Amino acid sequence: MTDETASQRRQRLRRAAELLGDLMPETTSDERDPGGDDTGSREREILRDRPPHHGS
């Protein structure tokens, strides 16, 4: 394992964020309104567009 400086670590993490985007949501599920459309609408959209051969 290599020893990296704080600056190198920040650069690596910044680069990863640029490539991958924000992997952590701004709020957790217990902070959101359970009836809200935050992630639920995206999940519903994905499930609606699922091909028939993927089952129910």
N, CA and C atoms as a LAMMPS dump frame, in Angstrom:
ITEM: TIMESTEP
0
ITEM: NUMBER OF ATOMS
168
ITEM: BOX BOUNDS ff ff ff
-5.0000000000000000e+02 5.0000000000000000e+02
-5.0000000000000000e+02 5.0000000000000000e+02
-5.0000000000000000e+02 5.0000000000000000e+02
ITEM: ATOMS id mol type element x y z
1 1 1 N 0.853 -1.173 0
2 1 2 C 0 0 0
3 1 3 C 0.9 1.238 0
4 2 1 N 0.524 2.227 -0.758
5 2 2 C 1.351 3.421 -0.856
6 2 3 C 0.907 4.459 0.159
7 3 1 N 1.875 5.246 0.594
8 3 2 C 1.564 6.366 1.475
9 3 3 C 1.265 7.568 0.599
10 4 1 N 0.103 8.154 0.78
11 4 2 C -0.245 9.328 0.001
12 4 3 C -0.415 10.522 0.924
13 5 1 N -0.075 11.663 0.399
14 5 2 C -0.218 12.877 1.191
15 5 3 C -1.681 13.302 1.187
16 6 1 N -2.012 14.226 2.063
17 6 2 C -3.382 14.74 2.126
18 6 3 C -3.769 15.379 0.796
19 7 1 N -2.831 16.078 0.187
20 7 2 C -3.093 16.715 -1.103
21 7 3 C -3.381 15.673 -2.18
22 8 1 N -2.619 14.602 -2.211
23 8 2 C -2.836 13.542 -3.189
24 8 3 C -4.183 12.868 -2.966
25 9 1 N -4.535 12.681 -1.703
26 9 2 C -5.827 12.06 -1.387
27 9 3 C -6.979 12.954 -1.845
28 10 1 N -6.877 14.257 -1.587
29 10 2 C -7.918 15.195 -2.037
30 10 3 C -8.047 15.164 -3.55
31 11 1 N -6.923 15.142 -4.251
32 11 2 C -6.96 15.094 -5.714
33 11 3 C -7.618 13.801 -6.2
34 12 1 N -7.268 12.686 -5.558
35 12 2 C -7.849 11.406 -5.939
36 12 3 C -9.354 11.4 -5.708
37 13 1 N -9.789 11.906 -4.567
38 13 2 C -11.22 11.944 -4.26
39 13 3 C -11.971 12.913 -5.162
40 14 1 N -11.332 14.055 -5.482
41 14 2 C -11.955 15.017 -6.396
42 14 3 C -12.138 14.392 -7.778
43 15 1 N -11.118 13.679 -8.239
44 15 2 C -11.176 13.027 -9.548
45 15 3 C -12.262 11.953 -9.555
46 16 1 N -12.342 11.191 -8.495
47 16 2 C -13.378 10.165 -8.392
48 16 3 C -14.769 10.801 -8.418
49 17 1 N -14.942 11.924 -7.729
50 17 2 C -16.23 12.615 -7.721
51 17 3 C -16.579 13.122 -9.108
52 18 1 N -15.584 13.602 -9.845
53 18 2 C -15.828 14.069 -11.211
54 18 3 C -16.291 12.919 -12.104
55 19 1 N -15.658 11.773 -11.947
56 19 2 C -15.984 10.627 -12.793
57 19 3 C -17.289 9.948 -12.401
58 20 1 N -17.511 9.809 -11.105
59 20 2 C -18.632 9.024 -10.622
60 20 3 C -19.831 9.847 -10.194
61 21 1 N -19.631 11.114 -9.98
62 21 2 C -20.709 11.94 -9.477
63 21 3 C -20.85 11.786 -7.978
64 22 1 N -21.878 12.361 -7.447
65 22 2 C -22.119 12.304 -6.009
66 22 3 C -22.765 10.968 -5.672
67 23 1 N -22.058 10.114 -4.965
68 23 2 C -22.578 8.794 -4.651
69 23 3 C -23.468 8.781 -3.421
70 24 1 N -23.326 9.761 -2.58
71 24 2 C -24.124 9.813 -1.365
72 24 3 C -25.231 10.86 -1.525
73 25 1 N -26.458 10.509 -1.161
74 25 2 C -27.546 11.475 -1.258
75 25 3 C -27.375 12.606 -0.24
76 26 1 N -27.993 13.718 -0.518
77 26 2 C -27.943 14.864 0.392
78 26 3 C -28.627 14.549 1.721
79 27 1 N -29.696 13.77 1.645
80 27 2 C -30.432 13.401 2.856
81 27 3 C -30.59 11.892 2.906
82 28 1 N -30.776 11.36 4.091
83 28 2 C -31.016 9.934 4.224
84 28 3 C -32.509 9.652 4.121
85 29 1 N -32.864 8.392 3.949
86 29 2 C -34.272 8.048 3.761
87 29 3 C -35.127 8.421 4.969
88 30 1 N -34.556 8.389 6.174
89 30 2 C -35.357 8.75 7.346
90 30 3 C -35.54 10.26 7.478
91 31 1 N -34.799 11.056 6.731
92 31 2 C -34.96 12.506 6.748
93 31 3 C -35.959 12.989 5.699
94 32 1 N -36.266 12.141 4.73
95 32 2 C -37.177 12.521 3.651
96 32 3 C -38.613 12.176 4.003
97 33 1 N -39.523 12.879 3.372
98 33 2 C -40.946 12.616 3.517
99 33 3 C -41.25 11.248 2.898
100 34 1 N -41.844 10.326 3.672
101 34 2 C -42.097 8.991 3.123
102 34 3 C -43.008 9.007 1.895
103 35 1 N -43.829 10.01 1.76
104 35 2 C -44.717 10.103 0.603
105 35 3 C -44.145 10.956 -0.505
106 36 1 N -42.92 11.44 -0.32
107 36 2 C -42.306 12.328 -1.298
108 36 3 C -41.886 11.613 -2.567
109 37 1 N -41.504 12.395 -3.552
110 37 2 C -41.139 11.862 -4.858
111 37 3 C -39.637 11.859 -5.094
112 38 1 N -38.825 11.959 -4.066
113 38 2 C -37.373 12.045 -4.251
114 38 3 C -36.833 10.859 -5.039
115 39 1 N -36.545 9.772 -4.364
116 39 2 C -35.973 8.61 -5.042
117 39 3 C -37.057 7.653 -5.492
118 40 1 N -38.213 7.719 -4.881
119 40 2 C -39.285 6.809 -5.242
120 40 3 C -39.727 6.959 -6.675
121 41 1 N -39.779 8.183 -7.178
122 41 2 C -40.209 8.392 -8.552
123 41 3 C -39.213 7.788 -9.533
124 42 1 N -37.936 7.889 -9.221
125 42 2 C -36.912 7.296 -10.096
126 42 3 C -37.016 5.778 -10.073
127 43 1 N -37.237 5.219 -8.898
128 43 2 C -37.382 3.768 -8.8
129 43 3 C -38.617 3.296 -9.55
130 44 1 N -39.72 4.036 -9.412
131 44 2 C -40.934 3.678 -10.143
132 44 3 C -40.704 3.751 -11.646
133 45 1 N -39.968 4.756 -12.094
134 45 2 C -39.661 4.898 -13.52
135 45 3 C -38.841 3.71 -14.025
136 46 1 N -37.852 3.303 -13.249
137 46 2 C -37.014 2.159 -13.634
138 46 3 C -37.857 0.887 -13.693
139 47 1 N -38.69 0.661 -12.685
140 47 2 C -39.525 -0.534 -12.667
141 47 3 C -40.539 -0.52 -13.803
142 48 1 N -41.08 0.633 -14.136
143 48 2 C -42.051 0.754 -15.228
144 48 3 C -41.403 0.423 -16.57
145 49 1 N -40.144 0.796 -16.736
146 49 2 C -39.447 0.58 -18.003
147 49 3 C -38.74 -0.775 -18.076
148 50 1 N -38.928 -1.607 -17.08
149 50 2 C -38.285 -2.925 -17.051
150 50 3 C -38.841 -3.786 -18.182
151 51 1 N -37.967 -4.463 -18.926
152 51 2 C -38.437 -5.338 -20.013
153 51 3 C -39.248 -6.512 -19.46
154 52 1 N -40.202 -7.009 -20.239
155 52 2 C -41.078 -8.097 -19.767
156 52 3 C -40.321 -9.363 -19.385
157 53 1 N -39.215 -9.652 -20.048
158 53 2 C -38.49 -10.891 -19.756
159 53 3 C -37.737 -10.831 -18.416
160 54 1 N -37.787 -9.716 -17.732
161 54 2 C -37.148 -9.595 -16.414
162 54 3 C -38.094 -9.958 -15.289
163 55 1 N -39.29 -10.368 -15.605
164 55 2 C -40.235 -10.804 -14.575
165 55 3 C -40.909 -9.641 -13.883
166 56 1 N -41.66 -9.967 -12.854
167 56 2 C -42.414 -8.918 -12.176
168 56 3 C -41.807 -8.481 -10.879
